[in-house]
Structures are given as structure tokens and as C-alpha cells.
Amino acid sequence: MLLHPSAMVGLVVEMREKGMGLPELVEELLKYHRMDEHFSKGRILGSMCTEPHPVARAAHMLFIEANLGNPRLYRGTASMEKEVIGDLGRLMGLDEPAGYILSGGTEANITALYLAKKKTGGRYVVYPKSAHFSIQKAIKLLDLKPLPVELTEEYVMDVDHLRKRLEEVSPGRLAAAVAVAGSTELGTVDPVDEISSALPPGVPLHVDAAFGGFVLPFLPFRGKYNFEVDGVTSMTVDPHKMGLSTIPSGALLLRGFEDFKRIAVSSPYLTEPFAYTLAGTRASAAVAATWAVMNHLGREGYGRVVEECMENTRFLDRGMTELGFPHIIEPVINVLASGTADPEGLQRRLEDAGWYVSKVCKPPALRFVLMPHVKRRHLEEFLKDFEALIQT
Amino acid sequence: MLLHPSAMVGLVVEMREKGMGLPELVEELLKYHRMDEHFSKGRILGSMCTEPHPVARAAHMLFIEANLGNPRLYRGTASMEKEVIGDLGRLMGLDEPAGYILSGGTEANITALYLAKKKTGGRYVVYPKSAHFSIQKAIKLLDLKPLPVELTEEYVMDVDHLRKRLEEVSPGRLAAAVAVAGSTELGTVDPVDEISSALPPGVPLHVDAAFGGFVLPFLPFRGKYNFEVDGVTSMTVDPHKMGLSTIPSGALLLRGFEDFKRIAVSSPYLTEPFAYTLAGTRASAAVAATWAVMNHLGREGYGRVVEECMENTRFLDRGMTELGFPHIIEPVINVLASGTADPEGLQRRLEDAGWYVSKVCKPPALRFVLMPHVKRRHLEEFLKDFEALIQT
């Protein structure tokens, strides 16, 4: 593996002796700010994050000090976390869920597999090849053994192949199964009920709905993907993606608190005797942000947001199809993959033109995520630019 | 283990259908805000966090969208991270460090031990009994084996006992050694150079300076605790503690980037081909906050902050001694442990009186962290209240 130029090596700088005055500091900060891309410009078409809602931003600022690593000091924020976890549980078909708002989907997925490993004593994890790479991270970190499952022609987990995989190991050696509700690359939703039925009893089934969790409940989607399926033991749902909250906000939901005790560590000098999350200090301003935006929008508000995103997804799909880049699958959620032989080349040329799209390797495609910051006018502009680009 | 009442179980709530209007939302947020404690009131005397500096707060808000999990979109923030890592490296005696700003000291410590495990293939970790409980978390998460080392009468790692511990396992089975520079309970600094000399060659030595990293460089402290000791391979330094930045900001520093490649995971749909951190989406507003406050204060500014904290530490120490609660050790940094037979009872009674102090179990003591939000006037008030409390 070559060292990528982005290797994080600090610059050789000597920390300044005297501080920088405010006017210069502001100027410098704005210089760096201009170097960043910003969602509001509508040019980021391949990210699963978006502009946080203004009420999320305001609440984040108000609660900037909050740290639920030390919950007795932050009883208000702790109450908001309980409400948010309760809300998300109901949204995912479960009363009285246990859970936490963590730093994001990756920490939530890692924690889910950590809990499953401790519960079962098993080492093997079955997951669809469409799973997010955080599952690879978790497997590597936790010394688990991967049993990837092939996808069907619809790019969801192939339950027949899952059954074959399951025959390869004795049930006692399984740590967990993972299914995806709203996959990163194509936005597909695995057949969670069929997967659950195929599993030996007692195998934890984690559903990664980091992205889909704030989309699927607001669509006329008929598949079962959440706690309504009895076998589902845990779920990841990220408020900082389609929930329009601030980073860092990724929820892990469980059927009961019991499992968290397996990973508890004594925390003698804090206000609580045990710590149950991977992080110590927790950036809990985002809990307040999530509470604020969820209460401000309500189901109705998210419904409108999702509807607009889906309209934009279909609009872009039609435009790309007309230009000769038909979708790989009919979009299930607001993720569109438009087939092309050379996604990498197009991605690079688009970036030169100031458009940030993503790519899928297998099958080769340009990948778009139609987040709320992407408006119809941005897409019209994009299609014009893209048409010009492919003709040169 | 009993289920603590703080078990995070969501409330049974149904997510609201219609959103809450702004006036009601603001009122509700302020209600929760009043339930939280706030550093500015000067009543939190046992936390290692503090009010973020105003420039950190402002920069955090300006860069609220930034996510270095997708660094090509955030070139400005990425540049700031490189500068901060460079600055922190120099502060810790190292040019051109590799590293990242992570979610906090715990993620940094976990990552350091993860890298060490991958590098050595070993499983055993030696660490002083004064190490932060994040080391226990890392050991549990990474399936490592603990070899705790006793403390001397000065409450630092006992190097003689370390040597005995090291005889218990063959060098090839060691994953890492951990030393602490500014321990959580007593603020002690382990003899890092002696520890380094006692280790077999090639054993990674991680120094947890999560707290001390922004204190020790600004004190006339003579011990060696950082990269100036050749054997030190990695360090944790938290800007969101004495660095006056916002949460989440904990730095992991390494001598070179090479080691990070051992934990790399392919990240096909992002703007970079590999991911090297545990988290995926990263809350990078705090990187900008750290950059801002470090540049605004400079060494001189931190020097003033630390000086005031140390003066307050000595002031409180004198006051507590006069009341019959002498320190366990002469404070090395701005952490004070005042001996008492019943820290728990006193802690509870103080909390009833609106004061948040912490405790040490062995030796029994009340524990204070004199952070920048704690002013002389708060301590005078505290001593008055404490005197009244112990006389009733």
C-alpha cells in the first residue's frame, strides 16, 4: 500500500510565542473557510452529510459545553438524549429502546459488533458485500472473522448465499449478522425479515440504517427493515445524515440496556460509576441539536424533506438517462448510481469543474446522494455542465 | 453489577407528527439548558473540561459542517489539522509528527494501543495503576492482557515493579507500555525516561498526556515526559481539556505515519482511498476551534492560563489544609487531592450544596481540578461553604 499524499503528517511549525490578534485571526480563519467546500453552494453531490438545520446549529451552540461522558452535570442534555433515543426507537418500531447518541454510524456499528461479540463469544460475522466499510473497521479492530455474502441482481444480500455461508461455521461461532437499510453505494435495503429467518436462533442481527433510518419511515416503502422484525437486536441511525442534525450524532439502538453492561468499564472519578460507550468525553452539543431539529420538523417536516430529495433524485435520474447514463437500479432512496464505464475519469473531470460526485466501483457508476442542500437549480446546472463535459 | 439508574433507556415517546414552532422550541431548549450545570458559574471543581475560549466557540460555529472523514471537501480544515498536529508535536518535543485530531483522549488512547498491537503482534500491556480508565476500555475492546504496575510513594509508576512485570512475559508478547503525564486522579507524571530505559527494545511506549500536555510545557517542570525521550512512540494530548478548545478534540501524535497504515481500511466511495481513524465522519469543527485558540493564545497565553490555575490550586490547597484536609501530594499540575476518610459522603453533601467535586478512592481524598473557569472568588466561596458544611 502506497502512502497516500493525504497522510496526516504535521507541518514543521513552531507554536507561536505571542498570540495572534483578533483581526488577523478572523482573516486567517476566513481564508481556511474559503478553502473548504460548503453544502450551501449545491456542488457537493456525493456526500451523505448536509447542511445542519438552523435550529440544530443554534441548539448545538447553546449546548457547546455539554459532555454526556459526565452525565450528572448535564441533566438537561441527558433528558434530551433519552427523548431522542425514545423517538428514534419508535421511528424504528421499538418502544423503550436502550441506546446512545455516539459520534456517528461507525462508532455505532463498532459498538454493536462489540456487544454482539461479548454476548455470543463468537467470532464470525456475516454481512452483505454492500455493507459500509465501517463493518471492515469493526472486524479488524475486534479481531472478528469476515463472512461476506454475495448480492442478488437487485444488489441486496442474497439470502441463499447467506444460508451457504452459515453452513460454513457452527452457530456457536457466529458473533453477529449485519444487514443494511439504505446502503452507502446504491441505497438498497436488505430483506431483513428473510435474513432474520435464515439465522440460527440467538445470533444478534444488527441493521445499519445510518442513512436509511431518516428516509425509509417517510417513504411508502413496504419492506421490513427495523425492529418490527423480531430477530433484529440493534440498529444504527444517524441524525447527522438525513436527520439534519450537526456532527457528531449517530445513534445506536438496542432492545434493552442489559447488553451494554458487558462492555462496561468502571469510571471511578466521574459522576457515574460505569462507562458504557467507547468514547469518554462525549460531544453532546449534537444531542441538543438532534433533539431540536427532530422536534422542530416532526414526522411531517421530515416527510417534506424526503419528498423533495426523492423528486430531485428522479429528476437527476431522468437527466442522466437522457445523456446516456442510465441508473444501475431504480433508486430506492435518495441515492442514484448512473452507470458508466469510467466513473473515475468522469469524477475527476467533474471535480475540476467544481462538482463533487462519488463513484461506485462494482458495477461501475457515478454516484449521487441527493441531500437536502441539493436543489433543483443545482441539478439543472450540473446536467448542463455534465453534458458539455462529455461532449469534449 | 447492578443496573445503574443512569442506564440509557429511551423514554416511551412517539415522535411528534407536527413540528414544534420556534417560540415553544426555544423555551423548551432553555428549560433543558437550565437543568445542565455550566462552567461559568464556577461550581464545577472536579471536571477536566472547561469553558471553551470564545475564539474556539466562534471558529467551531463557522466550521460546523467540516468533516475530515471526507478530507478533499475540507482542504482548509485539513490544513488547520496539519498545523495543529505540527504545533502539538513541537510542544511535545517532536518535529513532523504524524497524527490526527480525534474525538478525545479515549479514542486517542484506544488507537495508540490498536496501532501497538498491530505493530508488535503482542497482547500484554504494562501501565501504571494510575492510568485513566480508557486504558481498561482499550484492553477490553482490543482483547489485550493487562499487566498493571504498582505506584511508588509519590504515586508514579514504580519502575522496579515494572521490571518485575516485564519478567513475567517474553518481550515478543508485549504489545505496549503506557505512561501518564498528568494523571487523572492526582496529576502525577510518570518517570518516562526511566520507564523507557526499562523496556525491551522495540516495545511501543505510549504517553497519555491528555491533560498534562497543555499544562506541563508551561510550567517550570523538569522531568522528561514527551518525545524528547527516544523510546516514546506515541502521545495523547487533548485540546478540549486545558487547550481551551471545544469538544471533541483529542490529539494522537506519532513519530511517523507508517504505523497508521496497519489499521487502514479501504474507503471506496469517499474522496480518499483509505481511512485511518476509528471514526468515519469526523466532527472537525473542533479542529478549527483548536487552531483558533492555539493561535490566539500562543505559548504566552497558555502560560498565563496555567499560572492562574496553579495559583488557584495552591490557594485551595492552603485553604483545605487549614480546614484539616491536607493534600495527598504536593500538586504537580492543577489537580489537587485533599485527604479525607470519607470522600464519598463529603462529595454527596457538597453536591447537595451545589458544588461538584470529584473523589479519589485510593488514597481516599476529595479531588479538585482547578480549570480556567474556576476563579479565586469561587474558591473563597467554596471554602466558606465547605467550612460550614464540615461543622454541621
Interface residues (C-beta under 8 A of the other chain):
Chain A: M1 L3 H4 S6 A7 M8 V9 G10 L11 V12 V13 E14 M15 R16 E17 K18 G19 M20 L22 L25 E28 L29 K31 Y32 H33 R34 M35 D36 E37 H38 F39 I44 G46 S47 C49 E51 P52 V55 R57 A59 H60 M61 L62 F63 I64 E65 A66 N67 G69 N70 P71 R72 L73 Y74 R75 G76 T77 A78 S79 M80 E81 K82 E83 V84 I85 G86 D87 L88 G89 R90 L91 D95 E96 P97 A98 G99 Y100 S103 G104 G105 T106 E107 I110 Y114 H132 F133 S134 Q136 K137 K140 L141 L142 D143 T184 E185 D238 H240 T246 I247 P248 G250 L253 G256 F257 E258 F260 K261 I263 A264 V265 S266 S267 P268 Y269 L270 T271 E272 P273 F274 A275 Y276 L278 A279 G280 T281 R282 A283 S284 A285 A286 A288 W291 A292 M294 N295 H296 L297 G298 R299 E300 G301 Y356 S358 K359 V360 C361 R367
Chain B: M1 L3 H4 S6 A7 M8 V9 G10 L11 V12 V13 E14 M15 R16 E17 K18 G19 M20 L22 L25 E28 L29 K31 Y32 H33 R34 M35 D36 E37 H38 F39 I44 G46 S47 C49 E51 P52 V55 R57 A59 H60 M61 L62 F63 I64 E65 A66 N67 G69 N70 P71 R72 L73 Y74 R75 G76 T77 A78 S79 M80 E81 K82 E83 V84 I85 G86 D87 L88 G89 R90 L91 D95 E96 P97 A98 G99 Y100 S103 G104 G105 T106 E107 I110 Y114 H132 F133 S134 Q136 K137 K140 L141 L142 D143 T184 E185 D238 H240 T246 I247 P248 G250 L253 G256 F257 E258 F260 K261 I263 A264 V265 S266 S267 P268 Y269 L270 T271 E272 P273 F274 A275 Y276 L278 A279 G280 T281 R282 A283 S284 A285 A286 A288 W291 A292 M294 N295 H296 L297 G298 R299 E300 G301 Y356 S358 K359 V360 C361 R367
